[in-house]
Amino acid sequence: MNPLDYVFLALAVAAAVGFFFQMRKAQAAVVDVSKATAKAEAELKAERDRLLAEAEKEAGKVVNRGQREADALRKEAELKAKEQALQARQEAEKLSNERMQTLEKQEQRLQSKEDSLDKKLTQVDQKQKDVEAKTERLKEEQEKLTALQAESRLLVEQQAKKLEDIAGLSREDAKVELVNQLEYTAKMDASKLVRRIEDEAQEEAQKRARWTIVSAIQRLASDVVSEAAVSSVQLPSDDLKGRIIGREGRNIRALEKATGCDLIVDDTPETIVVSSFDPIRREVARQAILKLLADGRIHPARIEEVVEKTKIDMDQHLKELGEAAAISLGFPDVHPKLHKLIGRLNYRTSYGQNVLEHTKEVARIAEYMAAELGADQKLARRAGLFHDIGKAIDREVEGTHIEIGMELLKRFGEKDPVIHAMSCHHGDFEPKTVEAMLITAADALSAARPGARREMLETYVKRLEALEAIANSYKGVQKSFAMQAGREIRIMVDAGQVNDDQAFWLAKDVTKRIEGEMQYPGQIKVTVMRETRAVEYAR
């Protein structure tokens, strides 16, 4: 054998020895696994037996507890049934007693009514006898009176003959003299009547003048427009909200930047809210969104284009509104730049009152009052049209709306009397003309008349409830009614508890409490009504 063969033989022997040892280790591992398996099975069996024993024990406890609870519930139900039966019996006895008492009271009332009827029948019989006796006496007195009348006519004729003999006048001459005296007396009475009619006519003329002014104010009363800082845009479907927002919000950011308004897209179905304290910006944004929805192309470039076009259209619309208002009041010569400012007042409100409608109302009221006083109607009407012109831009320029308005009117060539009349309507300047005082009065009337300006519903309801609560807190008050939007309260009192003097002092006390405890615009009229009624039925 060569050396290479020995090498191969050694390698083979080493491999056989290694395989033998691996086999021994595998057999030992198998033995260990079988032992562990047997031990685990024994432990699992012991655990299972223990759990079964515990479960049987717990089940016995549950059954016993359930039996005890069932017994307790049965006893409780029996007690409740007995209590309900006892209560029903007591209620039935109580109801029976009440019905018996009611029947006894009704029997007593019937008996008292029978007694009173008997008394009344006796009284009626006695009155009938008295009436018959009075009738007999009246017949006798009538006969005596007839005889006396005949005797008096005879005496009158005899006395007339004696008077004719004494006066030396016949009956015809006496009639002529009497007619002349009556004619003189009638003329004097007629002259007095004419003088009285003239005085009454003057008083009636003053009343009619006041009525004319009040009628003018009432006829010109315009509707209240609620002031708001938001507008809503109705969408055909909620799917369009995503298109308005755009990818990563680029469309809604472009709209807010172009219009200067905030757009609120929330969970409100098919609605987008436009928020801004500038009503014209808000209107531009609303109209631009409507145009974009109608067009269908919504992207930043298109948004800017549509917003610019809407602003141009809005400027033209404002100019048309102002021009129509000026022409309706009879002033076609107003400067064209003032037309736009007048139109802007249509989108401005003050305490819920539309300023443009308020302006036209002030112009008409001032005109009618100027006509009654013989002042310049045209001047009053023109000053009324321009008295709040400064409110068109008072949010963009510093200063009060009166100062801004005076500056605007001077810039666009209005005459000094018009500027002076409009500048005095809030007492900032001393009025020097009748027209200036009329503008102040007309502005106050238009703003303070009932229904011109809006209050919050909660405030209004609370004021009515507070008025009625104050009135109802007094003794003798039956009902109270707050009327005329809280400007009047009528109180019905019990005539048996409150006399006329107490009713007067009740009105005074309620008035003082209202003044001390409540806050309200204008004045509140307190009326206390006391009434006595006697009701009978003829059968």
Secondary structure, DSSP 4 states (H G I P E B T S, - for coil): --HHHHHHHHHHHHHHHHHHHHHHHHHHHHHHHHHHHHHHHHHHHHHHHHHHHHHHHHHHHHHHHHHHHHHHHHHHHHHHHHHHHHHHHHHHHHHHHHHHHHHHHHHHHHHHHHHHHHHHHHHHHHHHHHHHHHHHHHHHHHHHHHHHHHHHHHHHHHHHHHHHHHHT--HHHHHHHHHHHHHHHHHHHHHHHHHHHHHHHHHHHHHHHHHHHHHHHHHTPPPP----SEEEEE-S-THHHHHHH-GGGHHHHHHHHHH--EEE--SSTTEEEEE-S-HHHHHHHHHHHHHHHHH---SHHHHHHHHHHHHHHHHHHHHHHHHHHHHHTT-TTS-HHHHHHHHHGGG-EETTEEHHHHHHHHHHHHHHHHHHHT--HHHHHHHHHHTTGGGGTTTTSSS-HHHHHHHHHHHTT--HHHHHHHHTTTSSS---SHHHHHHHHHHHHHHHSTTSS---HHHHHHHHHHHHHHHHTSTTEEEEEEEGGGTEEEEEEETTT--HHHHHHHHHHHHHHHHHH---SS--EEEEEEE--------
